[in-house]
Amino acid sequence: MIAIFAFQPILLGFLLVPSAEVVSFFITLVIAALVAIMLDLVIFALLRSVFRQMESDAALVSLNVSRLPVLAIFLMLSLKFSFNELNTGPIIDGIQKVLDALLVLAVTHWIAQLFTQVVISYLKEKARKTEAVWDDVLVPILERAIPFLTYLIGVSIFLQTLGVNLTGIGLAVGSISVVIGLSVQKILSDFFGGLVLLVDTPFKFGDVISLNGSMAVIKNVGIRVTKLYLIDTHCEVYTPNSSFGGQDIINLSRPTPHYAYSINIGVRVDADPITATTILREIVLGHPDILGNIDEKLLYIDKYYEWNEAQPRNISKQEVASQRILAEKDVNNQLQKIEEAFENMIGKIKILEKGGLESEEIRRIQTNYLEILKLVGLRASAERKGRKQRTRVDEEKEPALKDSLIGLIRNWYQIWLKDPDLVLEDQTILPEEWEQKIEILKTKMNKLYQIISNPGGQETRLDDYTSKFVEWMNENFKESQTIWKDPKIRLNNIAGSEMQFTVKFYVDNIRLEHWERGYRVNNEVRREMVRRLRQAYIYNS
């Protein structure tokens, strides 16, 4: 009944207009409805079948997001066009204003959805393939801020379209904002503190930091507060950006996820120090989750008592560890081959670049670089964009990829995923971490290939660019040797009936096992030390 009374003026308006105009109105509506159906069934269905064949899903997602808003916009435009068939009047003018306002809302919603579902997804994918930290922080902020601003502007235009005068509201808001501004100085300070964190980017999401003596994980940087997860207490902490930015932030995940631990242990004063050192070294090197000389690790891994038996229907820790260490050895050997090939190439470049490079000399350097690409698992392939043909670096196809650096790394982390100590989230963390590194490696090798192929005025600096790339591989991709991270055993003190040893070692990845991996490894090593030293009758309990 209420709906009938609400539309009664409109119905009366229709009765007052000539019948020809009413017929024309309804004919236009029917045609618009048929066109909308055809648009939905033919155009969207046809585009969907085309977009599904594309590598990127951006076009398909854009189509799915646009379907309802585009149909709504089309129908409202059709209604506006249909009402133009009728004589103008207060009622028709009012309807036109409402349709204009609804069009604004539909377009606003469409833009906001395209940004959140398509643009943000694209930006996140791009951020994942770059080393820069600022984009990892910026993208989530944009994800929240841009839709809010879009809807704010859209609602303002919506109200103006309906005839609401916003001038008075603007003046009132301006006056109130001065009063509010004085009372929200702290909030504004937190906001600008968040911008400072965005510019400095001392961390990225998922990094483990030390905060007031506790280990915490960066979960999110908001407009006002930063959300942290405290590992020890399993709780979330919300720290104002202004105060958080003013603290000394110790990032435990950078430059690498390897984290150092130390264990102090006492040995009887009459024990042979060399024997004690040997036992301690065997113990710490025998743990597969600790960095160290791989050949020595393979010798000592079988001596851990608690890993001798596998759980029912599960592969044993010892078996997985041996497979993983052997796979990592293959990766390191391949890295050493690549480093040697780069050293030879850099030596040739230094000889050839004196006085500039001729075309034949550039081709010789390019040939050497193509051989290195094969070792990595990449190849140079031509792609055509319009009338231009460009050569870019891409992955080799199987089976050539299998024995390359990329193939060996994927085999290594796939074996690592079988580790019985890993938790469910690690099945995502490890592949994401290494696939991101592989993508960055491909991007950097592609850039170096473009410079080598067409050095232009940079021909005398090819050796510098190549050296910087090798340095990046060692520091940010993977070290072929971690000699300086080998376990260290030191005799610190002899007091009374005890010799004090300090054992320092690096755990391979602090992010795994819900950030508890280091604690577990530390505990297992300490237990094995007590067992083996007691077995040798030299433990000082």
N, C-alpha and C positions, 0 to 999 in steps of 0.2 A: 504493500500500500504506500509506503514512504517513497519507494522508487517511482511509482506512478505519479504521485503528487509532484515529485521533483522534476520529472520530465514533461509534466502537463503543459508548461509554457511553450516548450519546444514543439510538442504535438500540435498545440493550437497554432503555432507559427507556421507549421507545415500546412495546416488546413487553410490558412489565409493566403498562401502563395498560389499562383496559377498551377494547375495540375501538370502542365507540360514541364515546368521547372522541377516539380517533384519527381516526375518520371525520369528526367535527365539526371537528377541527383542520384536516384537509385541505380540507373544504368551505369553511371560512372563508378559507383561503389562496387557493383557486380564485376565490372571489367577489372577494377583494381584488385578485387579478391582473386579473380582468375589469374591475373598476372602474378600476384604474390604466390599462389600455389605453383605456377609454372617456374617462378624464380626459385622456390624452395626445392621442387622436385628435379628440375632440369639443371639449372646453373650450379646450385650448391652440390648436388649429387655428382655432376660432371667434374667440377673442380676437386671434389673430395677424391675421386678416383685418380686424378692427375697428381694431386699433392701427395698421395700415399706413396708414389714411386720416387719421391725426392728423398735424399739422404737426411736432410734436416727436417724436423717436425714443426718448424716455426710456421710454415705456410698452412699446414693442416690445423694447428692449434688456432691460428688467426681465423681460419674459416669457421671452426666450431664456435669460437668466441663471438664472431660477427653475425652468426646466423640469426638469432632472435632479435638483437638490436637492429640489424639492417631491415628485417621484415617489419618490425614495429615502426621504424622510421618511414619505411615505404608506405605502410598503411595509413599513418598519420598524415603524410603528405598527400595521399590519395583522398583522405577525408577533407583536408583543406581545399584541394582542388574541386571536390564534389560540392562543398558548401559555397564555392564561388559561383555555382550554377544557380544558387538561390539569390533572391533580392537581399541586399544588405539591410541590417536592422540591429537593434540592441542585442537581441538574442544571438543572431548569427555572429556579430562582432565578438560577443563574449565567448562563443564556442571557438572562434578562430584564435582568440588569445589563449584559451586553455590548451588548444592543440599546439600552438607555438611553444608554450611553457613545457608541455609534455615532450615535444621534440628536443628541447634543450636538455631535459633530464635523460632522454634516451641516448643522445649524443654523448653526454657527460659519462653515463654508465659505460658506454661502448669504449670511449677513450681510456677510462680507468681500467677496464678489463683487459684491453689490448696491452696496456702498460704492465699490469701485474702478471698476466699469463704469458705474454710473448716477449716483451722487451726485457723484463727482469730475468726471465728464464735465459734469454740470450746473454745478458750481462753476467749472470752467474756462471754460465758455461765458459765465457771468455775469461772471467776472473780465475776459474779453476785451471786455465791453461797458462797463466802468467805467474811469474815469481813475485810481482808487486803485492804488497800487503794492503795498501790503501784501498784497492778495489774490493777486497774481502770485507772491509769495514763499511765502505761507501754504499755498496749495493743494498744491504739490508736497510740502511737509513733511507735510501731512495724508495725502497719498497714500501715503506710506511708513509713517507712525507708526500710523494707525488700524488698518490690516490686521494689523500686528505685534501691537498690543495686543489686538485681537479674537482672534487665534489663541492668544496667551498666556493670556488668560482662558479660552478654549474648552478648551485642553489641560489647564488646572488643574481645571476642572469635570469633564472627561473622566476624569482620574486619580481624583478624589474619587468619581465615580460607580462606578468599578471597585473602590472600597474602599481606595485607597491613602491613607494618612494623611500629609497634607502639613504637619502641625504641626512635626514634627521637621525636615522639609526647610526649612520657613520659618525656624526658629530657626538652623539651620546657615547658610542663605543670609544671614540678618541678621548673624550673626557674621562671616561671610566678607566681607560688603559693607562693614563698618567698615574692615577691613584693605585691601580693594580701593579704598575711597573715598580713603584716604590716598595711595595710589599712582597714582590717576587724577585728581588735581586738575587737571592740564593738560587732560585730556579734558573734565572738567566745565566748565572755563573756556571751552573751545571751544564747548561746547553752549550755555552762557548767552550767549556772544558771538554765536552764531547767532540766539538769541532777540532780542538787542539789534538786530541787523541787520534782523530781521523787524519790529520795532517802528518803527525809524527809517526803513527802506526808502529808502535813498539811491539805489536803482537798481531796475530790473526786468530780467528775463531778456532777453538780446539787446542790452542797452545796451553801448556802447563806453566804456571808461574808460581813464584814463592811470595806469599802475602802474609806479613807479620808472623813468619815462622811456619805457616801452614801452606800446603800445596793446594793450589786452586786452578780451575780450568776456565778459560774465557769462553762464556756461552753467548753473550750478546752485548753490543754497545748501543744503548738506547739514546733517545734525545736528552734525557736527564740523568739516567743511572746506567751503570754497567752491571750486567748480571754475571756472577761468578758461581761456580760449583766447587764446594769444598770437599776434597776427596776423603779426608779422614773422618769427617762428621756426616757425610752424605746429606748435605743440605745446600740450599742456594742462598747466596748473599747478594744484596743489591747495594752497590756502593755509589754514592753521588760522583758524577764525572769530575767535578772540580777537586774533590779530595783525592780521588783515585789517581788523577793525573799528576798530583803533587807528590806522590810517593815514589820511592825507588822501586821500579818494577824489574824483578829478576826473572827473565824468561828462560825456563829450563828446557824448552823445546827447540831453541835456536842457539847456535846455527844448525845443529843436528838434533835428532831425538835421542841420541845416546846420552845416558845420564850416569854420572860417576857416583859410586858408593864406596864407603870405607868400613872395614871391620877391624876392631882391635881385639886381639886374642893373646892369652898368656900361655907360655910354655915353660916347663920345668927348667930351672937355672942350670942343671947339669946336663941338659940335652945338647946334642950337637946342632949348632945353629944352621949348618948347611943342610943337614937332614930335615930339620923343621921347615926351612925355606923350600926345599924340594917338595915336601908333602903339601905345603900350602899352595905352591904353584900348580901342582898337578890337580888339586881340588878346584881351584878357581878357573883354570884353563879347561878343565873337563866339563864345565857347565856350558851347554850349547847356547844359552841366552846371554852369554858374556862375550864381549869382543876379545879377540886374541889370535895368535898364530893358528891358522886352520889345520896345518899338519900336526901340530902338537895337540890340538883339541881332539882330533880323530884318534890319537893314541890314548888319551886319558878319559874319554867319555864313558868307556865301559866300566869304570871303577866306581860309579855312583851306585850305592847299594839299593836305594829306594826305587831305581828305575829298572831293576833286573827283570821284573815281571810285568806283563801287560795286563790291563784290565780286560775282563771277559768281552770278547767281540770288538775290542778296540785295539788300534795299533799302539805300541808302546811309545813312551816319550823318547826312549833311547833310539828306537828305529827311525822315528820321524826326525829326530835331531841329527842322526848320521846322514840321512838323505838330504836334509836341508843344508848341512855344512858342506857336503860334496857339491850340491848345486851352487852354493855361494862361491866355492872354489872355482868352478867353471866360469862364473860371472867375473871374478877377479882376474882370472887368466885372460879372458877376453878383453877386459879393460886395459890390462898391461900391453896387449898386442896393439890396441888402439892408441895408447899413449906413445908407444914406440913408433908407430906409423906417423903420428903427428910430429914427433921430434924429428924424424927424417924429413918430413915435408917442410917443417920450419927451417931446417938447415938448408934445404934446396932453395927456399924462398929468399933467404938472406944472401945467398950467392947470386941468384938471378936478378933480384930487384935493384941491384946497383946500377944506376943510370936509367932506371925505368924498365918495364917489361914489354917485350915484343909479343905479338899475337901467338907465335909458336910457343913461347915460354909460358904464357897464360894457359895454353892448352895442356902443356906438360904438368903444371900445377893442378889443373882441373882433373886430369887423369889420376893423379895421386889421391886427390880428395875423393874421387868416385870409388877408389879401392877402400878408403876408410869408411865411406858410406855403407859398403857391403858388409864390412865387419860389424857395423852398428845394426844393420838390418834395414837400411834405407836405400832408396834408388832415386835417380833423377828421372822424372817423367815429364813429357810435354803436355800442356793443356792449353786449349784455345779459348780466349775470351774476346768475342766479337771478331775483329780482324787481326788482333794481336795474338801471337803464340808465345807462351811463357813456360819456362822450365822450372819445375818446383820439386822439392824433395818429399818423398812419400815412403810409406812402409813397403818392404819387399813382400812378395806373396809366398805362401807356403809352397814347398818345404824349405826354401832359402832362408826364411825368417827363423826357423827352428834353432839353428846353430849360431845365430847372430846374438849380439848383446841384448837386444830387445827380447828375443825369444828366450834366451837363457834367464833373463830377469823375471819374465812371466812364469817360467817353469819354477824358479826359485821361490817366488812368493806364493805360488799355488801349493807347493810342498809345505811351506811355512803355515798355510791355513789349516793343515792337518794336525798341527800341534794341539794335543789334548788340553793344554792349559789355556788356550784362547777362548774368549767368550764370543757370543753371537755378534756383537757389534764390530768385532775385529774382522769378521768376514767382509765387512764393507770398508773399514779403515785401511787395511793393507792394500787391497786393489786400488782404491782411490788414490792413496799416497803415491804408489808407484806408477799408475797410469798418468797422473798429473805430471810426474817427473819426466815420463816418456814423451808426453805432449810438448813440454817445454824444451826437451832435448831436440825433438823434431823441428820445432820453430827456430831454435838457435842454429841448428845445422843448416836449415834452409836459408837463413839470413847470411850465414858465412858462405854458402854456395853462391848466392847472388853476388856477393862482393868479389869472390874469386873469379866468377865468370865474367863480370864486368866491373873491374876495379876502378876504372876512371882515374880520378886524381888521387885515389887511395892506394895505388899500386906499391908504393914504398912502405906501406904500413900493414901489408898482408900478414907479415910475421907477428906483428903486435896483436892483431885481431885473433889470429889462430892461437897464440899463447894465452890470451885472455879466456878463450873458449876452453882450453885444456885446464886452466886454473879453475874455471867455473865447474867443470866436471868433477874435479877433485873435491871442491868445497861444498857444492850444492847437489850434485847428482849421486855419486858414490865413489869412495876412495878404493883404489885397487889394493892398497896396503894401509893397515891401521897400526903401524908399529908403535907409534907414540901412545896409542890407546891400549896397548897390551897391559895385562895386570902387573901391578908393582907390589913387591913384598919388601918391607923395610923392617929392620930390627931397631926399634925406637929407644928402648930403655931396659936396663937390667937392675932390678930392685929386689932385695931380699931373696926369696926363693923362686923368682919369676923373671922370665925374659918376655918383654912386650913386643909383639909384632903388629904392624899395621898393614893390612891388605887393601889396596885400592884397585877397583875394576869398573868397567863401563858396561851397563846393561844396554842391550841392543835397541830397544824402542820403549820410551817412557809412556807412550800413549796407549799401549795395548793392555788387555785384561782390565778394562775400566780404570786405567791409570794405576793399577795395583801390581804391575809386573815387577817393578823394582823391589817392592817389599817382599814378594814371594821369592825372588831369586836371592835376595839378601839372606832370608831365613833359611833357604835350602843350603846355601853355601856355608852358613854358620853351623848348621846341624852336621854337615858332612865333615867340617873341620874338627868338631868335637869328637865325632866317631873315629876318624882316621888318626887323630893325635892320641886318643885313648888306646887305640889298637897298637900304636907304636910305643905306648907307655911313657909319653912325654907331655901329656896334657896336664896343665896346672889348674885343677878345679877349684 
